[in-house]
Amino acid sequence: MRILITGANGFVGPYVCEAIAQIFGRTAVTIPTARDRCDDPLLGPLAGLDITDPVAVDAAITDVNPDVIIHLAGIAAPAVANSDWKEAWRIHVSGTLNIAHAVLRRAPDCVLLSVGSGLVYGDSARSGAPMDEATLLAPMDEYASTKAAADLALGALASRGLRAIRIRPFNHTGPRQSDGFFLPNMAMQIARIEAGLQPPVIKVGNLEAERDFLHVRDVAKAYALAVRNAGSLPSGAILNIASGTAYKMRTLLDRLLATANVGIRVEQDPARMRPADLPRIVGNPGLAHRLLGWTPRYCIDEILAEVLGHCRGIVSAQR
């Protein structure tokens, strides 16, 4: 089995390659790519594949003739996508459609596993109930809107023969995630404070929001299991990847602070408050459990411990 991976040098890519190797062993070959040709410290040399270039995408799919494409390429941080809406639409929508149409033309038996986002449910989260795959899409910003548009476009192409699996992961974190995200940001600040590199104060925004968190390894395993079960999934299938449990950001920060070896004060920063924050976002993972046999392995305390341990290691190496 030949598995082409777009955006493999992002946060999730190396974990996906690891999960594929664990589940398939030598029966699968991964072809990881990045936007530009590069040497990745974890994956080694990566071929360049700019998904916004339809000619390059067509050539790559013709050359590789993949059995599966795991489409990870995209803008990871919602704030970045929201700050440049043209680029968000170009990458998330045009880039995804470039891949889908090239698959239809050049590798019609290929399965396209496209990674979207649980944020596509948007305003529907106001009910507070865990959202399943039938929940109305109601995106609230450019990031979620572009992810939803690509998701819907793939669903339409499935009726024209595209073998597509649409994955909607909720929040996931773990070692090596950018500190532009909440948990690694808090953990990195704690590690720097412990090392005496910043004052013992952490400034925060809204800590009352509740979010559903998974370990990135659990998410990567779900993607690999979706590949393994692709033959039994209907074309256009949608799968939420979530824990089904929401935690207040305050609770998560308190658990991190409880393991710090120095006293740390928390201060609310009005500049970090986002009035549009949804109070609770939690996914219903029941379908993934039933169709993939997937269950998260890591509990929230294990996730927090790994993230903080990784940040401490980075700070220690920099000293």
C-alpha positions as CSV (number, residue, x, y, z in Angstrom):
1,M,0.0,0.0,0.0
2,R,1.3,3.4,-1.0
3,I,0.2,6.2,1.3
4,L,0.9,9.8,0.2
5,I,0.8,12.3,3.1
6,T,0.5,16.1,2.5
7,G,1.8,18.5,5.1
8,A,3.7,15.7,6.7
9,N,6.2,18.1,8.4
10,G,3.5,19.7,10.5
11,F,2.7,18.9,14.1
12,V,0.6,15.8,13.4
13,G,2.5,14.4,10.4
14,P,5.3,12.5,12.2
15,Y,2.8,11.0,14.6
16,V,0.7,9.8,11.6
17,C,3.7,8.2,10.0
18,E,4.5,6.5,13.3
19,A,0.9,5.2,13.6
20,I,0.9,3.9,10.1
21,A,4.1,2.0,10.8
22,Q,2.7,0.5,14.0
23,I,-0.6,-0.7,12.3
24,F,0.6,-1.7,8.9
25,G,4.3,-2.6,9.4
26,R,6.1,-3.4,6.2
27,T,2.8,-3.8,4.2
28,A,2.6,0.0,3.8
29,V,5.0,2.6,2.4
30,T,4.5,6.2,3.3
31,I,5.5,9.1,1.0
32,P,5.5,12.1,3.2
33,T,5.6,15.6,1.5
34,A,5.8,19.2,2.5
35,R,5.1,22.4,0.7
36,D,8.8,22.8,-0.1
37,R,11.4,20.1,-0.4
38,C,13.2,19.8,2.9
39,D,15.0,17.6,5.4
40,D,12.8,17.0,8.3
41,P,14.5,16.2,11.7
42,L,12.0,13.4,12.3
43,L,11.0,12.1,8.9
44,G,14.2,12.8,6.9
45,P,14.1,14.1,3.3
46,L,10.6,15.2,2.2
47,A,9.5,15.8,-1.4
48,G,8.0,19.2,-2.1
49,L,4.3,19.3,-2.9
50,D,2.5,22.6,-3.0
51,I,-1.2,21.7,-3.0
52,T,-2.2,25.1,-4.3
53,D,-0.4,24.2,-7.6
54,P,-2.8,22.0,-9.6
55,V,-0.1,21.0,-12.1
56,A,2.3,19.9,-9.3
57,V,-0.5,18.0,-7.6
58,D,-1.5,16.2,-10.8
59,A,2.1,15.2,-11.5
60,A,2.7,13.9,-8.0
61,I,-0.5,11.8,-8.0
62,T,0.3,10.4,-11.4
63,D,3.9,9.6,-10.4
64,V,3.1,8.0,-7.0
65,N,-0.2,6.4,-8.0
66,P,-1.2,6.2,-4.3
67,D,-3.6,3.8,-2.7
68,V,-4.4,6.4,0.0
69,I,-3.8,10.1,0.5
70,I,-3.8,11.5,4.0
71,H,-4.4,15.1,3.5
72,L,-2.9,17.1,6.4
73,A,-1.7,20.2,4.7
74,G,-3.3,23.4,5.8
75,I,-3.1,26.3,8.2
76,A,-2.9,24.9,11.7
77,A,-3.7,27.9,13.8
78,P,-7.2,29.4,13.4
79,A,-5.9,32.9,14.3
80,V,-3.4,32.7,11.4
81,A,-6.2,31.6,8.9
82,N,-8.5,34.4,10.2
83,S,-5.8,37.0,9.7
84,D,-5.3,36.1,6.0
85,W,-8.7,34.9,4.6
86,K,-7.5,34.8,1.0
87,E,-4.7,32.4,1.9
88,A,-7.1,30.3,4.0
89,W,-9.5,29.8,1.1
90,R,-6.7,29.2,-1.3
91,I,-5.1,26.5,0.8
92,H,-8.0,24.8,2.5
93,V,-10.5,24.9,-0.3
94,S,-8.6,25.2,-3.6
95,G,-5.8,23.0,-2.4
96,T,-8.1,20.3,-1.3
97,L,-10.0,20.4,-4.5
98,N,-6.8,20.2,-6.5
99,I,-6.1,16.9,-4.8
100,A,-9.6,15.6,-5.1
101,H,-9.9,16.3,-8.9
102,A,-6.4,14.9,-9.5
103,V,-7.4,11.7,-7.7
104,L,-10.5,11.4,-9.9
105,R,-8.5,11.9,-13.0
106,R,-5.3,10.0,-12.2
107,A,-6.0,7.5,-9.4
108,P,-9.7,6.9,-9.2
109,D,-9.3,3.9,-6.8
110,C,-7.3,6.0,-4.3
111,V,-8.9,6.8,-1.0
112,L,-8.6,10.5,0.1
113,L,-8.6,10.8,3.8
114,S,-9.1,14.6,4.4
115,V,-8.5,16.1,7.8
116,G,-10.9,18.9,8.6
117,S,-11.9,20.3,12.0
118,G,-14.5,19.9,14.7
119,L,-14.8,23.7,14.6
120,V,-17.0,23.4,11.5
121,Y,-19.9,22.9,13.9
122,G,-19.4,26.4,15.2
123,D,-22.5,28.0,16.6
124,S,-24.2,24.6,16.9
125,A,-22.0,24.0,19.9
126,R,-24.1,26.5,21.9
127,S,-26.4,23.7,22.8
128,G,-23.6,22.3,25.0
129,A,-24.4,18.8,23.9
130,P,-21.7,16.5,22.4
131,M,-21.9,17.1,18.6
132,D,-22.2,14.1,16.3
133,E,-21.6,13.9,12.5
134,A,-25.2,14.9,11.8
135,T,-24.9,18.2,13.7
136,L,-25.5,21.3,11.5
137,L,-22.4,23.0,10.2
138,A,-22.4,26.6,11.4
139,P,-18.8,27.9,11.2
140,M,-18.1,31.2,12.9
141,D,-14.8,32.3,11.4
142,E,-12.6,32.0,8.3
143,Y,-10.7,29.0,9.6
144,A,-13.9,27.0,10.2
145,S,-15.7,28.3,7.1
146,T,-12.9,27.2,4.8
147,K,-12.6,23.8,6.5
148,A,-16.4,23.4,6.2
149,A,-16.4,24.4,2.5
150,A,-13.7,21.8,1.7
151,D,-15.6,19.2,3.7
152,L,-18.9,19.9,1.8
153,A,-17.1,19.9,-1.6
154,L,-15.6,16.5,-0.9
155,G,-19.0,15.2,0.0
156,A,-20.4,16.4,-3.3
157,L,-17.5,14.8,-5.2
158,A,-18.1,11.5,-3.4
159,S,-21.4,11.3,-5.4
160,R,-19.2,11.5,-8.6
161,G,-17.0,8.6,-7.6
162,L,-14.4,10.1,-5.3
163,R,-13.5,7.7,-2.5
164,A,-13.4,10.2,0.4
165,I,-13.3,10.0,4.1
166,R,-13.9,13.2,5.9
167,I,-12.2,13.4,9.4
168,R,-13.3,16.1,11.9
169,P,-10.8,16.1,14.8
170,F,-11.4,18.2,17.9
171,N,-8.6,19.8,19.9
172,H,-5.5,17.7,20.1
173,T,-2.1,18.4,21.7
174,G,1.1,16.7,22.7
175,P,4.9,17.1,22.5
176,R,6.2,19.3,19.7
177,Q,3.0,21.4,19.3
178,S,3.6,25.1,18.8
179,D,3.3,27.2,21.9
180,G,0.8,29.3,19.9
181,F,-1.8,26.9,21.3
182,F,-3.2,27.1,24.8
183,L,-1.8,24.0,26.6
184,P,1.8,24.2,25.2
185,N,1.8,27.9,25.8
186,M,0.9,27.5,29.4
187,A,3.3,24.7,29.8
188,M,6.2,26.6,28.2
189,Q,5.5,29.6,30.5
190,I,5.6,27.3,33.5
191,A,8.9,25.7,32.4
192,R,10.4,29.2,31.8
193,I,9.3,30.4,35.2
194,E,10.7,27.3,36.9
195,A,14.0,28.0,35.2
196,G,14.0,31.6,36.3
197,L,13.7,32.9,32.8
198,Q,10.5,34.9,33.3
199,P,8.6,36.4,36.3
200,P,6.3,34.0,38.2
201,V,3.1,35.4,36.5
202,I,1.0,33.8,33.7
203,K,-1.4,36.1,31.9
204,V,-4.5,34.4,30.5
205,G,-7.7,35.1,28.7
206,N,-11.0,33.3,29.1
207,L,-10.5,30.3,31.4
208,E,-14.2,29.4,31.6
209,A,-14.5,28.0,28.1
210,E,-14.8,24.2,28.0
211,R,-12.9,22.2,25.4
212,D,-12.5,18.5,24.3
213,F,-8.8,17.5,24.2
214,L,-7.1,14.4,22.9
215,H,-3.5,13.3,22.7
216,V,-2.1,13.7,19.2
217,R,-1.0,10.0,19.2
218,D,-4.6,9.0,19.8
219,V,-5.7,11.2,16.8
220,A,-2.9,9.8,14.6
221,K,-4.0,6.3,15.5
222,A,-7.6,7.1,14.5
223,Y,-6.4,8.3,11.1
224,A,-4.4,5.1,10.6
225,L,-7.4,3.0,11.6
226,A,-9.5,4.9,9.1
227,V,-7.0,3.9,6.4
228,R,-7.2,0.3,7.5
229,N,-11.0,0.3,7.4
230,A,-11.3,2.4,4.3
231,G,-12.7,-0.5,2.3
232,S,-15.7,-0.9,4.7
233,L,-16.5,2.8,5.0
234,P,-19.0,4.4,2.6
235,S,-17.6,7.0,0.2
236,G,-18.0,10.5,1.7
237,A,-18.0,9.0,5.3
238,I,-17.6,11.6,8.1
239,L,-16.0,10.7,11.4
240,N,-15.6,12.9,14.5
241,I,-12.4,12.3,16.4
242,A,-13.0,13.5,19.9
243,S,-12.8,12.3,23.5
244,G,-16.4,13.1,24.4
245,T,-15.4,14.9,27.5
246,A,-14.9,18.7,27.9
247,Y,-12.7,20.4,30.5
248,K,-12.6,24.0,31.6
249,M,-9.4,25.8,30.6
250,R,-9.1,26.8,34.2
251,T,-9.1,23.2,35.3
252,L,-6.4,22.3,32.8
253,L,-4.2,25.2,33.9
254,D,-4.8,24.4,37.6
255,R,-3.6,20.8,36.9
256,L,-0.5,22.1,35.2
257,L,0.2,24.6,38.0
258,A,-0.2,21.8,40.6
259,T,2.9,20.1,39.2
260,A,5.0,23.2,39.0
261,N,8.0,23.4,41.5
262,V,7.6,27.1,42.2
263,G,4.7,29.4,43.1
264,I,3.0,31.0,40.1
265,R,0.4,33.7,40.0
266,V,-2.3,33.8,37.3
267,E,-3.6,37.2,36.0
268,Q,-6.4,37.8,33.6
269,D,-5.4,40.0,30.6
270,P,-8.3,41.8,29.0
271,A,-6.4,41.9,25.7
272,R,-6.5,38.1,25.6
273,M,-10.3,37.9,26.2
274,R,-12.3,36.8,23.1
275,P,-16.0,37.7,23.6
276,A,-17.0,35.4,20.8
277,D,-15.6,32.3,22.5
278,L,-18.1,29.5,22.5
279,P,-18.6,28.4,26.1
280,R,-18.4,24.6,25.4
281,I,-17.2,22.5,22.5
282,V,-17.3,18.8,22.8
283,G,-17.6,16.0,20.2
284,N,-19.4,12.7,20.1
285,P,-16.9,10.0,19.1
286,G,-19.4,7.2,19.0
287,L,-19.3,6.6,15.3
288,A,-15.5,6.3,15.2
289,H,-15.7,3.9,18.1
290,R,-18.1,1.7,16.2
291,L,-16.7,1.8,12.7
292,L,-13.0,1.9,13.5
293,G,-12.7,0.2,16.9
294,W,-10.9,3.3,18.1
295,T,-10.8,4.4,21.7
296,P,-8.4,7.1,23.1
297,R,-5.6,5.6,25.2
298,Y,-4.3,8.7,27.0
299,C,-6.2,10.4,29.9
300,I,-6.0,14.2,30.3
301,D,-3.4,14.0,33.1
302,E,-1.1,12.0,31.0
303,I,-1.5,14.5,28.2
304,L,-0.7,17.4,30.5
305,A,2.3,15.7,31.9
306,E,3.8,14.9,28.5
307,V,3.3,18.5,27.2
308,L,4.9,20.0,30.4
309,G,7.7,17.5,30.3
310,H,8.5,18.3,26.7
311,C,8.5,22.0,27.4
312,R,10.8,21.5,30.4
313,G,13.2,19.6,28.2
314,I,13.3,22.4,25.6
315,V,14.0,25.0,28.3
316,S,16.7,22.9,29.9
317,A,18.4,22.3,26.5
318,Q,18.4,26.1,25.8
319,R,20.1,27.0,29.1
